[in-house]
């Protein structure tokens, strides 16, 4: 009973202060992607490199694609592989970074893309 009374007194005298802040979602992993294409054989290669917040290398991945119709599709496939890699790492937040502004703009657009790479963009 003495312990219980002591806890009761402590609860009454102690003031609890809570502050709520909106936490900004900071990407835990940055995935850089790039792609190359061989126009004669219609094959492309996607290279992916993943870094954590401290700048430590976390993952490397290379994927070879066959029957790629255009250089834009090559970059779209690289972005798609980066998205899949981010999902497979099971982290809270991932930032994808690439050098194709066209693909990034189409991924961020609200309207549906009806070009050759529209299906890849929908998958991303």
MOPAC internal coordinates of N, CA, C and O (Angstrom, degrees):
PM7 1SCF
backbone

  N    0.0000 0     0.00 0     0.00 0    0    0    0
  C    1.4570 1     0.00 0     0.00 0    1    0    0
  C    1.5193 1   111.05 1     0.00 0    2    1    0
  O    1.2310 1   120.67 1   144.44 1    3    2    1
  N    1.3483 1   116.33 1   -35.56 1    3    2    1
  C    1.4621 1   119.69 1  -179.54 1    5    3    2
  C    1.5327 1   110.43 1   -64.19 1    6    5    3
  O    1.2310 1   120.81 1   140.42 1    7    6    5
  N    1.3365 1   116.06 1   -39.58 1    7    6    5
  C    1.4553 1   119.11 1   178.33 1    9    7    6
  C    1.5227 1   110.70 1   -64.89 1   10    9    7
  O    1.2310 1   120.69 1   138.31 1   11   10    9
  N    1.3052 1   116.29 1   -41.69 1   11   10    9
  C    1.4497 1   121.15 1   179.40 1   13   11   10
  C    1.5306 1   110.78 1   -63.43 1   14   13   11
  O    1.2310 1   120.10 1   136.10 1   15   14   13
  N    1.3133 1   117.42 1   -43.90 1   15   14   13
  C    1.4654 1   121.65 1   178.81 1   17   15   14
  C    1.5246 1   110.59 1   -63.84 1   18   17   15
  O    1.2310 1   120.72 1   141.89 1   19   18   17
  N    1.3260 1   116.23 1   -38.11 1   19   18   17
  C    1.4618 1   120.35 1   178.62 1   21   19   18
  C    1.5268 1   111.15 1   -64.40 1   22   21   19
  O    1.2310 1   120.01 1   139.93 1   23   22   21
  N    1.3167 1   117.59 1   -40.07 1   23   22   21
  C    1.4513 1   121.27 1   177.72 1   25   23   22
  C    1.5192 1   111.39 1   -67.86 1   26   25   23
  O    1.2310 1   121.01 1   142.82 1   27   26   25
  N    1.3276 1   115.68 1   -37.18 1   27   26   25
  C    1.4514 1   120.53 1   179.66 1   29   27   26
  C    1.5298 1   110.62 1   -64.60 1   30   29   27
  O    1.2310 1   120.67 1   136.91 1   31   30   29
  N    1.3202 1   116.32 1   -43.09 1   31   30   29
  C    1.4589 1   120.76 1   178.97 1   33   31   30
  C    1.5202 1   110.68 1   -66.02 1   34   33   31
  O    1.2310 1   120.30 1   141.43 1   35   34   33
  N    1.3093 1   117.02 1   -38.57 1   35   34   33
  C    1.4516 1   121.41 1  -179.88 1   37   35   34
  C    1.5261 1   111.02 1   -65.94 1   38   37   35
  O    1.2310 1   120.49 1   140.64 1   39   38   37
  N    1.3091 1   116.66 1   -39.36 1   39   38   37
  C    1.4531 1   120.71 1  -179.86 1   41   39   38
  C    1.5227 1   111.04 1   -66.98 1   42   41   39
  O    1.2310 1   119.86 1   141.93 1   43   42   41
  N    1.3202 1   117.88 1   -38.07 1   43   42   41
  C    1.4590 1   120.93 1  -177.93 1   45   43   42
  C    1.5198 1   111.91 1   -71.89 1   46   45   43
  O    1.2310 1   119.57 1   144.25 1   47   46   45
  N    1.3248 1   118.42 1   -35.75 1   47   46   45
  C    1.4547 1   121.43 1  -175.63 1   49   47   46
  C    1.5255 1   113.26 1   -84.65 1   50   49   47
  O    1.2310 1   120.51 1   154.85 1   51   50   49
  N    1.3058 1   116.63 1   -25.15 1   51   50   49
  C    1.4571 1   120.47 1  -175.44 1   53   51   50
  C    1.5186 1   109.85 1   -85.88 1   54   53   51
  O    1.2310 1   121.04 1   -47.95 1   55   54   53
  N    1.3092 1   115.62 1   132.05 1   55   54   53
  C    1.4678 1   118.59 1   176.99 1   57   55   54
  C    1.5270 1   108.34 1   -99.44 1   58   57   55
  O    1.2310 1   121.45 1   -43.18 1   59   58   57
  N    1.2751 1   114.82 1   136.82 1   59   58   57
  C    1.4527 1   120.91 1  -179.21 1   61   59   58
  C    1.5159 1   108.19 1  -105.68 1   62   61   59
  O    1.2310 1   121.52 1   -53.93 1   63   62   61
  N    1.2941 1   114.69 1   126.07 1   63   62   61
  C    1.4522 1   120.31 1  -179.84 1   65   63   62
  C    1.5259 1   108.30 1  -119.77 1   66   65   63
  O    1.2310 1   120.73 1   -50.93 1   67   66   65
  N    1.3119 1   116.20 1   129.07 1   67   66   65
  C    1.4539 1   121.09 1   178.48 1   69   67   66
  C    1.5159 1   109.04 1  -124.01 1   70   69   67
  O    1.2310 1   121.52 1   -40.17 1   71   70   69
  N    1.2830 1   114.69 1   139.83 1   71   70   69
  C    1.4592 1   119.16 1   174.93 1   73   71   70
  C    1.5225 1   107.73 1  -124.71 1   74   73   71
  O    1.2310 1   121.24 1   -40.79 1   75   74   73
  N    1.2933 1   115.23 1   139.21 1   75   74   73
  C    1.4451 1   120.87 1  -178.53 1   77   75   74
  C    1.5302 1   108.63 1  -111.27 1   78   77   75
  O    1.2310 1   121.39 1   -50.03 1   79   78   77
  N    1.3032 1   114.94 1   129.97 1   79   78   77
  C    1.4564 1   120.04 1   176.14 1   81   79   78
  C    1.5210 1   107.98 1  -126.16 1   82   81   79
  O    1.2310 1   121.54 1   -32.17 1   83   82   81
  N    1.2751 1   114.66 1   147.83 1   83   82   81
  C    1.4561 1   119.16 1   174.14 1   85   83   82
  C    1.5195 1   106.53 1   -83.98 1   86   85   83
  O    1.2310 1   121.42 1   -60.77 1   87   86   85
  N    1.3143 1   114.90 1   119.23 1   87   86   85
  C    1.4528 1   118.83 1  -179.37 1   89   87   86
  C    1.5198 1   109.54 1   -87.21 1   90   89   87
  O    1.2310 1   121.87 1   -46.39 1   91   90   89
  N    1.3009 1   114.03 1   133.61 1   91   90   89
  C    1.4515 1   120.27 1   176.96 1   93   91   90
  C    1.5205 1   108.57 1   -78.47 1   94   93   91
  O    1.2310 1   120.71 1   -45.14 1   95   94   93
  N    1.3086 1   116.25 1   134.86 1   95   94   93
  C    1.4583 1   120.00 1  -179.89 1   97   95   94
  C    1.5303 1   108.03 1   -79.16 1   98   97   95
  O    1.2310 1   120.90 1   -69.98 1   99   98   97
  N    1.3038 1   115.89 1   110.02 1   99   98   97
  C    1.4542 1   121.49 1   179.06 1  101   99   98
  C    1.5188 1   107.67 1   -98.01 1  102  101   99
  O    1.2310 1   120.36 1   -54.41 1  103  102  101
  N    1.3261 1   116.92 1   125.59 1  103  102  101
  C    1.4583 1   118.04 1   179.81 1  105  103  102
  C    1.5242 1   111.26 1   -59.48 1  106  105  103
  O    1.2310 1   120.83 1   -49.93 1  107  106  105
  N    1.2989 1   116.01 1   130.07 1  107  106  105
  C    1.4628 1   120.31 1  -179.32 1  109  107  106
  C    1.5144 1   111.91 1   -81.32 1  110  109  107
  O    1.2310 1   120.45 1   156.84 1  111  110  109
  N    1.3279 1   116.74 1   -23.16 1  111  110  109
  C    1.4542 1   121.14 1   179.98 1  113  111  110
  C    1.5310 1   108.74 1  -136.72 1  114  113  111
  O    1.2310 1   121.01 1   -42.54 1  115  114  113
  N    1.3227 1   115.68 1   137.46 1  115  114  113
  C    1.4655 1   121.72 1   172.12 1  117  115  114
  C    1.5232 1   107.02 1  -107.09 1  118  117  115
  O    1.2310 1   120.72 1   -51.95 1  119  118  117
  N    1.3079 1   116.23 1   128.05 1  119  118  117
  C    1.4563 1   121.30 1   177.57 1  121  119  118
  C    1.5228 1   107.99 1  -114.82 1  122  121  119
  O    1.2310 1   120.83 1   -62.73 1  123  122  121
  N    1.3111 1   116.02 1   117.27 1  123  122  121
  C    1.4571 1   122.58 1   176.28 1  125  123  122
  C    1.5189 1   108.08 1   -95.68 1  126  125  123
  O    1.2310 1   120.47 1   -46.77 1  127  126  125
  N    1.3257 1   116.72 1   133.23 1  127  126  125
  C    1.4623 1   119.94 1   179.87 1  129  127  126
  C    1.5207 1   110.24 1  -127.74 1  130  129  127
  O    1.2310 1   121.31 1   -30.47 1  131  130  129
  N    1.3117 1   115.10 1   149.53 1  131  130  129
  C    1.4548 1   121.86 1   175.01 1  133  131  130
  C    1.5199 1   107.84 1  -153.40 1  134  133  131
  O    1.2310 1   120.53 1   -19.88 1  135  134  133
  N    1.3264 1   116.59 1   160.12 1  135  134  133
  C    1.4601 1   120.14 1  -176.36 1  137  135  134
  C    1.5137 1   110.35 1  -144.56 1  138  137  135
  O    1.2310 1   121.26 1   -25.52 1  139  138  137
  N    1.3306 1   115.20 1   154.48 1  139  138  137
  C    1.4590 1   122.52 1   173.16 1  141  139  138
  C    1.5241 1   107.98 1  -130.97 1  142  141  139
  O    1.2310 1   121.28 1   -23.03 1  143  142  141
  N    1.3332 1   115.15 1   156.97 1  143  142  141
  C    1.4653 1   119.44 1  -179.57 1  145  143  142
  C    1.5285 1   109.44 1  -135.31 1  146  145  143
  O    1.2310 1   121.21 1   -36.12 1  147  146  145
  N    1.3210 1   115.29 1   143.88 1  147  146  145
  C    1.4550 1   122.64 1   172.03 1  149  147  146
  C    1.5224 1   106.32 1  -105.02 1  150  149  147
  O    1.2310 1   120.77 1   -70.82 1  151  150  149
  N    1.3360 1   116.14 1   109.18 1  151  150  149
  C    1.4563 1   121.16 1  -174.88 1  153  151  150
  C    1.5171 1   114.47 1   -66.73 1  154  153  151
  O    1.2310 1   119.89 1   156.33 1  155  154  153
  N    1.3314 1   117.81 1   -23.67 1  155  154  153
  C    1.4635 1   120.31 1  -178.42 1  157  155  154
  C    1.5250 1   112.34 1   -76.42 1  158  157  155
  O    1.2310 1   120.61 1   138.99 1  159  158  157
  N    1.3181 1   116.45 1   -41.01 1  159  158  157
  C    1.4758 1   120.75 1  -177.08 1  161  159  158
  C    1.5261 1   113.00 1  -101.53 1  162  161  159
  O    1.2310 1   120.25 1   175.26 1  163  162  161
  N    1.3184 1   117.13 1    -4.74 1  163  162  161
  C    1.4697 1   123.41 1  -178.16 1  165  163  162
  C    1.5313 1   111.78 1    56.58 1  166  165  163
  O    1.2310 1   120.69 1  -140.42 1  167  166  165
  N    1.3111 1   116.29 1    39.58 1  167  166  165
  C    1.4649 1   122.03 1   174.77 1  169  167  166
  C    1.5189 1   108.38 1  -111.23 1  170  169  167
  O    1.2310 1   120.89 1   -32.59 1  171  170  169
  N    1.3044 1   115.90 1   147.41 1  171  170  169
  C    1.4590 1   120.16 1   177.29 1  173  171  170
  C    1.5239 1   109.67 1  -133.43 1  174  173  171
  O    1.2310 1   121.51 1   -20.48 1  175  174  173
  N    1.3088 1   114.72 1   159.52 1  175  174  173
  C    1.4581 1   121.75 1   177.19 1  177  175  174
  C    1.5170 1   108.49 1  -127.24 1  178  177  175
  O    1.2310 1   120.53 1   -48.58 1  179  178  177
  N    1.3216 1   116.59 1   131.42 1  179  178  177
  C    1.4602 1   122.71 1   176.42 1  181  179  178
  C    1.5107 1   108.51 1  -108.88 1  182  181  179
  O    1.2310 1   121.04 1   -50.90 1  183  182  181
  N    1.3108 1   115.61 1   129.10 1  183  182  181
  C    1.4601 1   120.64 1   176.54 1  185  183  182
  C    1.5140 1   110.09 1  -112.08 1  186  185  183
  O    1.2310 1   120.32 1   -46.42 1  187  186  185
  N    1.3363 1   116.99 1   133.58 1  187  186  185
  C    1.4623 1   122.47 1  -177.84 1  189  187  186
  C    1.5157 1   109.21 1  -129.14 1  190  189  187
  O    1.2310 1   120.79 1   -43.37 1  191  190  189
  N    1.3321 1   116.09 1   136.63 1  191  190  189
  C    1.4566 1   122.19 1   177.28 1  193  191  190
  C    1.5225 1   107.42 1  -132.82 1  194  193  191
  O    1.2310 1   120.11 1   -51.33 1  195  194  193
  N    1.3313 1   117.39 1   128.67 1  195  194  193
  C    1.4660 1   122.50 1  -178.98 1  197  195  194
  C    1.5165 1   111.58 1  -114.05 1  198  197  195
  O    1.2310 1   120.70 1   -47.59 1  199  198  197
  N    1.3406 1   116.28 1   132.41 1  199  198  197
  C    1.4678 1   123.51 1  -179.40 1  201  199  198
  C    1.5199 1   109.03 1  -123.34 1  202  201  199
  O    1.2310 1   120.08 1   -33.82 1  203  202  201
  N    1.3316 1   117.45 1   146.18 1  203  202  201
  C    1.4642 1   120.21 1   175.42 1  205  203  202
  C    1.5234 1   109.98 1   -90.09 1  206  205  203
  O    1.2310 1   120.23 1     5.79 1  207  206  205
  N    1.3469 1   117.17 1  -174.21 1  207  206  205
  C    1.4684 1   121.78 1  -177.06 1  209  207  206
  C    1.5220 1   113.34 1   -62.93 1  210  209  207
  O    1.2310 1   120.35 1   148.50 1  211  210  209
  N    1.3115 1   116.94 1   -31.50 1  211  210  209
  C    1.4679 1   121.02 1  -178.37 1  213  211  210
  C    1.5193 1   112.90 1   -84.16 1  214  213  211
  O    1.2310 1   120.06 1   175.65 1  215  214  213
  N    1.3205 1   117.50 1    -4.35 1  215  214  213
  C    1.4476 1   121.09 1  -178.91 1  217  215  214
  C    1.5127 1   113.64 1    89.90 1  218  217  215
  O    1.2310 1   120.20 1  -166.17 1  219  218  217
  N    1.3235 1   117.23 1    13.83 1  219  218  217
  C    1.4543 1   121.13 1   177.76 1  221  219  218
  C    1.5200 1   109.87 1   -83.65 1  222  221  219
  O    1.2310 1   121.11 1   -41.73 1  223  222  221
  N    1.3235 1   115.48 1   138.27 1  223  222  221
  C    1.4577 1   120.81 1   177.61 1  225  223  222
  C    1.5211 1   109.39 1   -68.89 1  226  225  223
  O    1.2310 1   120.76 1   -53.54 1  227  226  225
  N    1.3439 1   116.16 1   126.46 1  227  226  225
  C    1.4624 1   120.06 1  -178.22 1  229  227  226
  C    1.5234 1   112.48 1  -107.58 1  230  229  227
  O    1.2310 1   120.38 1   139.74 1  231  230  229
  N    1.3411 1   116.89 1   -40.26 1  231  230  229
  C    1.4566 1   119.23 1  -173.48 1  233  231  230
  C    1.5269 1   110.28 1  -153.03 1  234  233  231
  O    1.2310 1   121.48 1   -35.56 1  235  234  233
  N    1.3129 1   114.77 1   144.44 1  235  234  233
  C    1.4661 1   123.33 1   171.57 1  237  235  234
  C    1.5122 1   107.80 1  -126.07 1  238  237  235
  O    1.2310 1   120.45 1   -39.61 1  239  238  237
  N    1.3278 1   116.74 1   140.39 1  239  238  237
  C    1.4608 1   119.20 1   179.48 1  241  239  238
  C    1.5233 1   109.04 1  -149.95 1  242  241  239
  O    1.2310 1   121.08 1   -41.28 1  243  242  241
  N    1.3214 1   115.54 1   138.72 1  243  242  241
  C    1.4545 1   122.16 1   175.15 1  245  243  242
  C    1.5191 1   108.20 1  -128.15 1  246  245  243
  O    1.2310 1   120.68 1   -46.87 1  247  246  245
  N    1.3248 1   116.31 1   133.13 1  247  246  245
  C    1.4579 1   121.65 1  -178.62 1  249  247  246
  C    1.5209 1   108.40 1  -128.65 1  250  249  247
  O    1.2310 1   120.53 1   -45.04 1  251  250  249
  N    1.3295 1   116.59 1   134.96 1  251  250  249
  C    1.4647 1   122.13 1   176.55 1  253  251  250
  C    1.5245 1   108.37 1  -105.92 1  254  253  251
  O    1.2310 1   121.20 1   -51.40 1  255  254  253
  N    1.3362 1   115.30 1   128.60 1  255  254  253
  C    1.4707 1   122.06 1   179.63 1  257  255  254
  C    1.5162 1   109.08 1  -111.85 1  258  257  255
  O    1.2310 1   120.41 1   -34.13 1  259  258  257
  N    1.3273 1   116.82 1   145.87 1  259  258  257
  C    1.4670 1   122.36 1   177.54 1  261  259  258
  C    1.5206 1   109.46 1  -113.90 1  262  261  259
  O    1.2310 1   121.04 1   -25.82 1  263  262  261
  N    1.3182 1   115.61 1   154.18 1  263  262  261
  C    1.4721 1   123.31 1   177.89 1  265  263  262
  C    1.5231 1   112.66 1    57.02 1  266  265  263
  O    1.2310 1   120.41 1  -128.83 1  267  266  265
  N    1.3080 1   116.83 1    51.17 1  267  266  265
  C    1.4621 1   121.91 1   178.48 1  269  267  266
  C    1.5279 1   108.34 1   -90.20 1  270  269  267
  O    1.2310 1   119.48 1   -55.92 1  271  270  269
  N    1.3489 1   118.59 1   124.08 1  271  270  269
  C    1.4645 1   120.49 1  -172.18 1  273  271  270
  C    1.5286 1   115.93 1   -75.14 1  274  273  271
  O    1.2310 1   119.25 1   151.20 1  275  274  273
  N    1.3416 1   119.04 1   -28.80 1  275  274  273
  C    1.4684 1   119.75 1  -174.12 1  277  275  274
  C    1.5275 1   110.84 1  -154.85 1  278  277  275
  O    1.2310 1   120.50 1   -14.40 1  279  278  277
  N    1.3351 1   116.65 1   165.60 1  279  278  277
  C    1.4756 1   119.34 1   175.29 1  281  279  278
  C    1.5278 1   112.99 1   -62.43 1  282  281  279
  O    1.2310 1   120.35 1   147.55 1  283  282  281
  N    1.3330 1   116.93 1   -32.45 1  283  282  281
  C    1.4702 1   119.41 1   177.31 1  285  283  282
  C    1.5285 1   110.99 1   -65.36 1  286  285  283
  O    1.2310 1   120.68 1   141.33 1  287  286  285
  N    1.3244 1   116.31 1   -38.67 1  287  286  285
  C    1.4636 1   119.96 1   177.31 1  289  287  286
  C    1.5247 1   110.49 1   -65.96 1  290  289  287
  O    1.2310 1   120.51 1   147.16 1  291  290  289
  N    1.3327 1   116.63 1   -32.84 1  291  290  289
  C    1.4641 1   120.61 1   177.48 1  293  291  290
  C    1.5223 1   110.75 1   -61.31 1  294  293  291
  O    1.2310 1   120.67 1   132.69 1  295  294  293
  N    1.3257 1   116.33 1   -47.31 1  295  294  293
  C    1.4757 1   120.35 1   178.61 1  297  295  294
  C    1.5269 1   111.07 1   -66.64 1  298  297  295
  O    1.2310 1   120.14 1   143.82 1  299  298  297
  N    1.3263 1   117.34 1   -36.18 1  299  298  297
  C    1.4701 1   120.47 1   178.33 1  301  299  298
  C    1.5228 1   110.42 1   -65.21 1  302  301  299
  O    1.2310 1   120.39 1   138.10 1  303  302  301
  N    1.3297 1   116.85 1   -41.90 1  303  302  301
  C    1.4640 1   120.05 1   176.88 1  305  303  302
  C    1.5309 1   111.19 1   -63.16 1  306  305  303
  O    1.2310 1   120.10 1   141.83 1  307  306  305
  N    1.3266 1   117.41 1   -38.17 1  307  306  305
  C    1.4648 1   120.59 1   178.35 1  309  307  306
  C    1.5284 1   110.73 1   -63.76 1  310  309  307
  O    1.2310 1   120.41 1   138.44 1  311  310  309
  N    1.3342 1   116.83 1   -41.56 1  311  310  309
  C    1.4633 1   120.91 1   177.83 1  313  311  310
  C    1.5232 1   110.76 1   -66.42 1  314  313  311
  O    1.2310 1   120.19 1   140.44 1  315  314  313
  N    1.3180 1   117.25 1   -39.56 1  315  314  313
  C    1.4671 1   121.53 1   177.24 1  317  315  314
  C    1.5254 1   110.59 1   -62.02 1  318  317  315
  O    1.2310 1   120.14 1   137.05 1  319  318  317
  N    1.3245 1   117.34 1   -42.95 1  319  318  317
  C    1.4692 1   120.53 1   178.12 1  321  319  318
  C    1.5262 1   110.95 1   -65.40 1  322  321  319
  O    1.2310 1   120.20 1   144.97 1  323  322  321
  N    1.3316 1   117.22 1   -35.03 1  323  322  321
  C    1.4647 1   120.55 1   175.40 1  325  323  322
  C    1.5208 1   111.68 1   -64.61 1  326  325  323
  O    1.2310 1   120.59 1   140.62 1  327  326  325
  N    1.3293 1   116.47 1   -39.38 1  327  326  325
  C    1.4643 1   121.10 1   177.14 1  329  327  326
  C    1.5234 1   110.89 1   -64.27 1  330  329  327
  O    1.2310 1   120.72 1   135.26 1  331  330  329
  N    1.3370 1   116.23 1   -44.74 1  331  330  329
  C    1.4617 1   120.28 1   178.56 1  333  331  330
  C    1.5227 1   111.37 1   -63.28 1  334  333  331
  O    1.2310 1   120.60 1   141.11 1  335  334  333
  N    1.3440 1   116.46 1   -38.89 1  335  334  333
  C    1.4612 1   120.33 1   178.70 1  337  335  334
  C    1.5282 1   110.95 1   -64.80 1  338  337  335
  O    1.2310 1   120.39 1   138.55 1  339  338  337
  N    1.3192 1   116.87 1   -41.45 1  339  338  337
  C    1.4676 1   120.65 1   177.42 1  341  339  338
  C    1.5165 1   112.22 1   -62.03 1  342  341  339
  O    1.2310 1   120.40 1   140.75 1  343  342  341
  N    1.3282 1   116.84 1   -39.25 1  343  342  341
  C    1.4631 1   121.08 1   177.77 1  345  343  342
  C    1.5240 1   110.70 1   -67.22 1  346  345  343
  O    1.2310 1   120.65 1   137.99 1  347  346  345
  N    1.3243 1   116.36 1   -42.01 1  347  346  345
  C    1.4685 1   119.23 1  -178.14 1  349  347  346
  C    1.5269 1   112.77 1   -69.37 1  350  349  347
  O    1.2310 1   119.75 1   156.71 1  351  350  349
  N    1.3396 1   118.08 1   -23.29 1  351  350  349
  C    1.4724 1   120.62 1   177.65 1  353  351  350
  C    1.5250 1   112.30 1   -76.98 1  354  353  351
  O    1.2310 1   120.44 1   164.32 1  355  354  353
  N    1.3312 1   116.76 1   -15.68 1  355  354  353
  C    1.4719 1   123.49 1   176.46 1  357  355  354
  C    1.5284 1   113.02 1    56.09 1  358  357  355
  O    1.2310 1   120.64 1  -132.59 1  359  358  357
  N    1.3032 1   116.38 1    47.41 1  359  358  357
  C    1.4572 1   120.35 1   175.73 1  361  359  358
  C    1.5209 1   109.11 1  -101.88 1  362  361  359
  O    1.2310 1   121.25 1   -14.82 1  363  362  361
  N    1.3186 1   115.21 1   165.18 1  363  362  361
  C    1.4592 1   121.75 1  -177.01 1  365  363  362
  C    1.5317 1   111.59 1   -68.48 1  366  365  363
  O    1.2310 1   120.84 1   141.70 1  367  366  365
  N    1.3223 1   116.01 1   -38.30 1  367  366  365
  C    1.4510 1   119.97 1  -174.06 1  369  367  366
  C    1.5277 1   109.89 1  -149.90 1  370  369  367
  O    1.2310 1   120.98 1   -40.38 1  371  370  369
  N    1.3172 1   115.73 1   139.62 1  371  370  369
  C    1.4618 1   122.01 1  -179.90 1  373  371  370
  C    1.5206 1   108.23 1  -133.72 1  374  373  371
  O    1.2310 1   120.50 1   -39.87 1  375  374  373
  N    1.3218 1   116.66 1   140.13 1  375  374  373
  C    1.4656 1   121.32 1   174.35 1  377  375  374
  C    1.5263 1   107.78 1  -112.64 1  378  377  375
  O    1.2310 1   120.59 1   -58.86 1  379  378  377
  N    1.3292 1   116.47 1   121.14 1  379  378  377
  C    1.4566 1   121.66 1   177.15 1  381  379  378
  C    1.5146 1   109.02 1   -93.69 1  382  381  379
  O    1.2310 1   121.00 1   -46.70 1  383  382  381
  N    1.3160 1   115.70 1   133.30 1  383  382  381
  C    1.4631 1   120.11 1  -178.61 1  385  383  382
  C    1.5227 1   108.95 1  -130.87 1  386  385  383
  O    1.2310 1   120.80 1   -51.41 1  387  386  385
  N    1.3197 1   116.08 1   128.59 1  387  386  385
  C    1.4502 1   121.47 1   178.85 1  389  387  386
  C    1.5161 1   110.47 1  -145.01 1  390  389  387
  O    1.2310 1   120.52 1    -3.58 1  391  390  389
  N    1.3108 1   116.61 1   176.42 1  391  390  389
  C    1.4583 1   120.28 1  -176.48 1  393  391  390
  C    1.5283 1   113.44 1  -104.46 1  394  393  391
  O    1.2310 1   119.63 1  -176.03 1  395  394  393
  N    1.3058 1   118.32 1     3.97 1  395  394  393
  C    1.4557 1   121.43 1  -179.92 1  397  395  394
  C    1.5237 1   109.78 1   -98.98 1  398  397  395
  O    1.2310 1   121.22 1   -78.68 1  399  398  397
  N    1.3159 1   115.27 1   101.32 1  399  398  397
  C    1.4593 1   120.67 1  -177.70 1  401  399  398
  C    1.5345 1   111.59 1   -66.93 1  402  401  399
  O    1.2310 1   120.52 1   148.04 1  403  402  401
  N    1.3189 1   116.61 1   -31.96 1  403  402  401
  C    1.4658 1   120.81 1   179.97 1  405  403  402
  C    1.5223 1   111.37 1   -63.24 1  406  405  403
  O    1.2310 1   120.37 1   134.07 1  407  406  405
  N    1.3159 1   116.89 1   -45.93 1  407  406  405
  C    1.4657 1   121.03 1  -179.55 1  409  407  406
  C    1.5254 1   110.37 1   -65.46 1  410  409  407
  O    1.2310 1   120.32 1   136.19 1  411  410  409
  N    1.3178 1   116.99 1   -43.81 1  411  410  409
  C    1.4732 1   121.27 1  -179.24 1  413  411  410
  C    1.5260 1   109.80 1   -62.49 1  414  413  411
  O    1.2310 1   120.15 1   136.63 1  415  414  413
  N    1.3304 1   117.32 1   -43.37 1  415  414  413
  C    1.4703 1   120.87 1   179.41 1  417  415  414
  C    1.5300 1   111.45 1   -63.26 1  418  417  415
  O    1.2310 1   120.45 1   138.76 1  419  418  417
  N    1.3391 1   116.75 1   -41.24 1  419  418  417
  C    1.4661 1   119.61 1  -179.45 1  421  419  418
  C    1.5246 1   111.43 1   -70.27 1  422  421  419
  O    1.2310 1   119.99 1   148.68 1  423  422  421
  N    1.3256 1   117.62 1   -31.32 1  423  422  421
  C    1.4716 1   120.20 1   177.05 1  425  423  422
  C    1.5308 1   110.98 1   -69.02 1  426  425  423
  O    1.2310 1   120.42 1   146.69 1  427  426  425
  N    1.3240 1   116.80 1   -33.31 1  427  426  425
  C    1.4572 1   120.97 1  -178.33 1  429  427  426
  C    1.5269 1   113.04 1   -84.93 1  430  429  427
  O    1.2310 1   119.91 1   166.63 1  431  430  429
  N    1.3203 1   117.78 1   -13.37 1  431  430  429
  C    1.4663 1   121.81 1  -178.03 1  433  431  430
  C    1.5240 1   110.66 1   -70.88 1  434  433  431
  O    1.2310 1   121.25 1   -30.44 1  435  434  433
  N    1.3103 1   115.21 1   149.56 1  435  434  433
  C    1.4589 1   121.51 1   179.47 1  437  435  434
  C    1.5320 1   110.59 1   -83.97 1  438  437  435
  O    1.2310 1   120.50 1   144.21 1  439  438  437
  N    1.3230 1   116.65 1   -35.79 1  439  438  437
  C    1.4605 1   120.00 1  -177.73 1  441  439  438
  C    1.5302 1   110.88 1   -73.73 1  442  441  439
  O    1.2310 1   121.22 1   -23.53 1  443  442  441
  N    1.3220 1   115.28 1   156.47 1  443  442  441
  C    1.4623 1   119.69 1  -179.77 1  445  443  442
  C    1.5209 1   109.83 1   -81.84 1  446  445  443
  O    1.2310 1   121.58 1   -36.89 1  447  446  445
  N    1.3133 1   114.59 1   143.11 1  447  446  445
  C    1.4559 1   121.78 1  -178.82 1  449  447  446
  C    1.5265 1   108.56 1   -94.08 1  450  449  447
  O    1.2310 1   120.31 1   -50.79 1  451  450  449
  N    1.3299 1   117.02 1   129.21 1  451  450  449
  C    1.4626 1   120.94 1  -178.28 1  453  451  450
  C    1.5225 1   112.19 1  -107.84 1  454  453  451
  O    1.2310 1   120.27 1  -161.17 1  455  454  453
  N    1.3158 1   117.09 1    18.83 1  455  454  453
  C    1.4580 1   120.46 1   179.23 1  457  455  454
  C    1.5273 1   110.22 1   -85.22 1  458  457  455
  O    1.2310 1   120.94 1     7.90 1  459  458  457
  N    1.3211 1   115.81 1  -172.10 1  459  458  457
  C    1.4612 1   121.58 1  -178.66 1  461  459  458
  C    1.5337 1   110.99 1   -62.40 1  462  461  459
  O    1.2310 1   120.50 1   146.40 1  463  462  461
  N    1.3227 1   116.65 1   -33.60 1  463  462  461
  C    1.4634 1   119.98 1  -176.73 1  465  463  462
  C    1.5269 1   112.65 1   -94.77 1  466  465  463
  O    1.2310 1   119.98 1  -169.72 1  467  466  465
  N    1.3276 1   117.64 1    10.28 1  467  466  465
  C    1.4669 1   121.17 1  -177.69 1  469  467  466
  C    1.5187 1   113.14 1   -60.34 1  470  469  467
  O    1.2310 1   120.05 1   141.01 1  471  470  469
  N    1.3304 1   117.51 1   -38.99 1  471  470  469
  C    1.4696 1   120.61 1   179.75 1  473  471  470
  C    1.5279 1   111.28 1   -66.86 1  474  473  471
  O    1.2310 1   120.70 1   142.72 1  475  474  473
  N    1.3191 1   116.26 1   -37.28 1  475  474  473
  C    1.4754 1   120.20 1   178.53 1  477  475  474
  C    1.5175 1   109.62 1   -67.94 1  478  477  475
  O    1.2310 1   120.31 1   138.92 1  479  478  477
  N    1.3172 1   117.01 1   -41.08 1  479  478  477
  C    1.4758 1   121.99 1   179.36 1  481  479  478
  C    1.5247 1   109.58 1   -62.56 1  482  481  479
  O    1.2310 1   119.76 1   138.82 1  483  482  481
  N    1.3364 1   118.06 1   -41.18 1  483  482  481
  C    1.4676 1   120.61 1   177.96 1  485  483  482
  C    1.5236 1   110.81 1   -63.20 1  486  485  483
  O    1.2310 1   120.09 1   142.09 1  487  486  485
  N    1.3355 1   117.44 1   -37.91 1  487  486  485
  C    1.4653 1   120.42 1   177.69 1  489  487  486
  C    1.5213 1   111.73 1   -64.57 1  490  489  487
  O    1.2310 1   120.96 1   142.92 1  491  490  489
  N    1.3329 1   115.78 1   -37.08 1  491  490  489
  C    1.4705 1   119.14 1   179.12 1  493  491  490
  C    1.5032 1   109.28 1   -65.36 1  494  493  491
  O    1.2310 1   120.10 1   180.00 1  495  494  493

